[in-house]
């Protein structure tokens, strides 16, 4: 079977791209996480004083969200009441990310979601302060939120 030069060039090009892909994937450097030792006493530290402990960032978010349906999104008090009734396990926790699904079409639903997300820091500043919010729409009949929490 005789191949035309155009077909042969195409196959050679495809084979070279596959080889470059394998080389590129194999040459990726994976760096281990940097661990810092706790600072020990130094000559410059005053006697009797301990150095401040190193601060650590939260390790990540829990994989399973707490899902809450919000039948009434008209006020901070209504949202607070629903969250306290439906999810008492949120007391004392911190949210890292909140996905809000507003009822309605794309424009209306996202506007409802943005309104709810604007009220959440007032619902519970400790829980929702500093969280990342995302607005979505749903064609369902009720607005709901998915709260991804930091580990306790």
Secondary structure, 3 states (H helix, E strand, C coil): CCCCHHHHHHHHHHHHHHHHHHHHHHCCCCCCCCCCCCCCCCCCCCCCCCCCCCCCCCCCECCCCEEEEECCCCCHHHHHHHHHHHCHHHCCCCEEEEEEEEECCHHHHHHHHHHHHHHHHHHCHHHHCCCEEEEEEECCCCEEEEEEEECC
